[in-house]
Amino acid sequence: MVNAVRFLGCRFDSGSIEDAVSDVLAVADGRFRYLVTPNVHHMVKMLDDPATLKPLYERAWRVFCDSRVLSRLARFGGVHLPVITGSDLTAHMIDRAAKLGLTVALVGPTPVAGAMLEKRYDGLKVALHTPPMGFIASDHEIQKCVDFVVRTRAPLTFLGVGMPQQEILASRIADHPEARGVGLCIGASIDFLTGKQHRAPVWVQRAGLEWLHRLLSDPRRLASRYLIECPRIFYLVWWRYRKGQPESVS
């Protein structure tokens, strides 16, 4: 049984990354379900627009904390929030899939990325669909993504089209009665495996400064996110505690 806690009004599942991998593989032959890995940016967006985003997270089969900053903020409120980042989970799942000779489906990455994964991970088979930019505004393009996942029937589907597009898409796939496998909403995690982007050194990650490494690597694109949007999390945490909105364990 997976234990869960609530922080900032969102359910988070606990356990180790090894537990998460085992749990995913155990249900990968069943009807489609999906997992999400919210970080600080995701939580700020969810608290700003709960009507759109909260139902997507509540519907998720598993919710794992992607942020050490978020985990440390939870600790101040007496909530233990284990960290299982989307990037680490993706790396573990791809490695296991290769060793098991599984086919994985990718939605978002380019054909070049798919070919690089197959070359790097012996035994891995990749099926890939790359929707156009802005696809989430087109019901036709969303349906093409859904049809791809249903047709492929891969045990693992990696949705790397950004937040909230990937969560919206995951929920739409879950609506389809013939969809199978587990969908992982993982953002840019495939880019780290192919070398398109580089993660921070491990000591930087453990210090909770991976966000700074990403900011410095692409300041033009990420400055607004990390310097304007994300710092609002401190106010939001303070406001909830001031209002006496308790977190809970289930």
C-alpha positions in Angstrom: 0.0 0.0 0.0 1.4 3.4 -1.0 1.2 6.1 1.7 0.4 9.6 0.7 0.6 13.1 2.2 -1.1 16.3 1.3 0.9 19.5 0.9 -0.5 22.8 -0.5 -3.7 21.0 -1.2 -2.1 18.4 -3.4 -1.6 14.7 -2.8 1.9 13.4 -2.9 2.8 9.7 -2.9 5.7 8.4 -0.8 8.3 5.6 -1.2 11.6 5.2 -3.0 12.4 5.4 -6.7 12.9 1.7 -6.7 9.4 1.3 -5.3 8.0 3.6 -8.0 9.7 1.6 -10.8 8.3 -1.7 -9.4 4.8 -0.2 -9.0 4.8 1.1 -12.6 6.0 -2.2 -14.1 3.4 -4.1 -12.0 0.5 -2.3 -13.7 2.0 -1.6 -17.1 -0.2 -4.2 -18.8 -3.4 -2.8 -17.5 -5.8 0.0 -18.5 -4.0 3.3 -19.0 -3.1 5.4 -16.0 -0.7 8.2 -15.5 1.7 9.7 -13.0 2.8 13.3 -12.6 5.9 14.9 -11.0 5.1 18.4 -9.8 7.8 20.9 -8.9 7.7 24.4 -7.5 6.6 25.9 -10.9 3.8 23.4 -11.3 2.5 24.0 -7.8 2.5 27.8 -8.3 0.5 27.3 -11.5 -1.9 24.9 -9.8 -2.6 27.2 -6.9 -3.1 30.1 -9.4 -5.5 28.0 -11.6 -6.9 25.2 -9.4 -10.0 24.7 -11.5 -7.9 23.6 -14.5 -4.9 21.9 -13.0 -6.0 20.4 -9.6 -8.4 17.8 -11.2 -5.6 16.6 -13.4 -3.3 16.0 -10.4 -6.1 14.5 -8.4 -6.9 12.0 -11.2 -3.3 10.9 -11.5 -2.5 7.4 -10.4 0.8 8.5 -8.7 2.0 12.0 -7.8 5.7 12.3 -6.9 7.5 15.4 -5.7 10.0 16.6 -8.3 11.6 19.4 -6.2 13.9 19.4 -3.2 12.9 23.0 -2.6 9.3 21.9 -2.3 10.3 19.0 0.0 12.2 21.4 2.3 9.2 23.8 2.4 7.0 20.9 3.4 9.4 20.0 6.2 8.8 23.3 7.9 5.2 22.3 8.2 6.0 18.9 9.6 5.3 17.1 6.3 7.8 14.5 5.0 7.8 14.8 1.3 10.2 12.3 -0.4 11.7 13.5 -3.7 11.4 11.3 -6.8 12.3 13.6 -9.7 10.8 13.0 -13.2 14.3 13.0 -14.7 15.6 10.3 -12.3 12.4 8.2 -12.7 12.6 8.4 -16.5 16.2 7.3 -16.5 15.4 4.3 -14.3 12.3 3.4 -16.3 14.1 3.6 -19.7 17.0 1.5 -18.3 14.6 -1.2 -17.0 12.6 -1.1 -20.3 15.8 -1.7 -22.3 16.8 -4.7 -20.1 13.3 -6.2 -20.5 13.3 -5.5 -24.2 10.1 -3.4 -24.0 8.7 -0.9 -26.5 8.2 2.6 -25.1 6.2 5.3 -26.6 7.4 8.9 -26.7 5.1 11.9 -27.3 6.9 15.1 -27.9 10.6 14.3 -28.6 11.9 14.3 -32.1 12.8 11.2 -34.2 16.5 12.1 -33.6 15.9 11.7 -29.9 14.2 8.4 -30.4 17.1 7.1 -32.5 19.6 8.3 -29.9 17.8 6.4 -27.1 17.7 3.2 -29.1 21.4 3.5 -29.8 22.3 4.3 -26.2 20.0 1.6 -24.6 20.6 -1.8 -26.1 17.3 -3.7 -26.3 15.1 -0.6 -26.2 12.4 -0.2 -28.9 11.0 3.3 -29.4 7.7 4.3 -31.0 7.4 8.1 -31.4 4.9 10.8 -32.2 5.9 14.5 -32.4 2.9 16.8 -32.3 3.2 20.4 -33.6 3.7 23.4 -31.4 0.4 24.5 -29.9 -1.2 21.1 -30.5 -3.1 21.3 -27.2 -5.4 24.0 -28.8 -6.4 21.6 -31.6 -8.8 18.7 -30.7 -7.7 17.0 -33.9 -4.0 17.0 -32.9 -4.9 15.9 -29.4 -6.9 13.0 -30.9 -3.9 12.0 -33.1 -1.8 11.8 -29.9 -4.4 9.7 -28.2 -4.8 7.4 -31.2 -1.0 6.9 -31.3 -0.9 5.8 -27.7 -3.9 3.5 -28.2 -2.5 2.0 -31.4 1.0 1.5 -30.0 -0.1 -0.3 -26.8 3.3 0.3 -25.2 3.5 -0.5 -21.5 5.3 2.8 -20.9 4.4 6.2 -22.6 6.6 9.2 -21.9 4.7 12.5 -22.3 7.3 15.2 -22.8 5.3 18.2 -24.1 5.5 20.5 -21.1 3.1 21.4 -18.3 0.1 21.6 -18.4 -0.1 20.1 -22.0 1.2 16.7 -20.9 -1.2 16.4 -18.0 -4.2 17.4 -20.1 -3.1 14.9 -22.7 -2.6 12.2 -20.1 -6.1 12.7 -18.8 -7.5 12.6 -22.4 -5.7 9.3 -23.0 -7.1 7.9 -19.8 -10.6 8.6 -21.0 -10.1 6.1 -23.9 -11.3 2.7 -22.9 -8.8 0.9 -25.1 -5.7 2.8 -23.9 -3.1 0.6 -22.1 0.0 1.1 -20.0 1.4 3.9 -17.8 1.9 7.4 -18.9 4.7 9.4 -17.3 4.4 13.2 -17.5 8.1 14.0 -17.6 8.8 17.4 -19.2 12.3 17.6 -20.6 13.6 14.4 -19.0 14.3 12.7 -22.4 16.5 15.7 -23.4 18.8 14.9 -20.4 19.1 11.2 -21.6 20.0 12.2 -25.1 22.4 15.0 -24.1 20.3 17.8 -25.6 20.3 19.3 -22.1 22.6 18.6 -19.2 21.5 18.2 -15.6 23.3 19.9 -12.7 26.1 18.0 -10.9 24.8 15.7 -8.2 26.0 17.9 -5.4 24.1 20.8 -6.9 21.0 18.7 -7.1 21.3 17.6 -3.4 21.8 21.2 -2.4 18.4 22.0 -3.9 20.1 24.3 -6.5 19.3 22.5 -9.7 16.9 25.3 -10.6 19.9 27.7 -10.5 21.9 25.5 -12.8 19.0 25.4 -15.3 18.5 29.2 -15.1 22.2 29.8 -15.9 22.1 27.4 -18.8 19.1 29.1 -20.5 18.5 32.5 -18.8 16.5 34.1 -21.6 13.9 31.3 -21.6 13.9 30.5 -17.8 14.4 33.9 -16.1 10.7 34.7 -15.8 10.0 31.2 -14.4 12.7 31.0 -11.8 13.0 34.7 -10.8 9.4 35.9 -10.9 6.9 33.0 -10.9 8.6 30.4 -8.7 9.5 32.7 -5.7 5.7 33.1 -5.2 5.8 29.6 -3.6 7.1 31.2 -0.4 4.2 33.5 -0.1 1.7 30.8 -0.9 3.1 28.5 1.8 3.1 31.3 4.3 -0.4 32.3 3.4 -1.8 28.7 3.8 -0.2 28.3 7.2 -1.4 31.7 8.3 -4.9 30.7 7.3 -4.5 27.5 9.3 -5.0 25.2 6.4 -3.5 21.9 7.8 -1.7 19.3 5.7 -2.5 15.7 6.3 -1.2 12.1 6.0 -3.4 9.4 4.5 
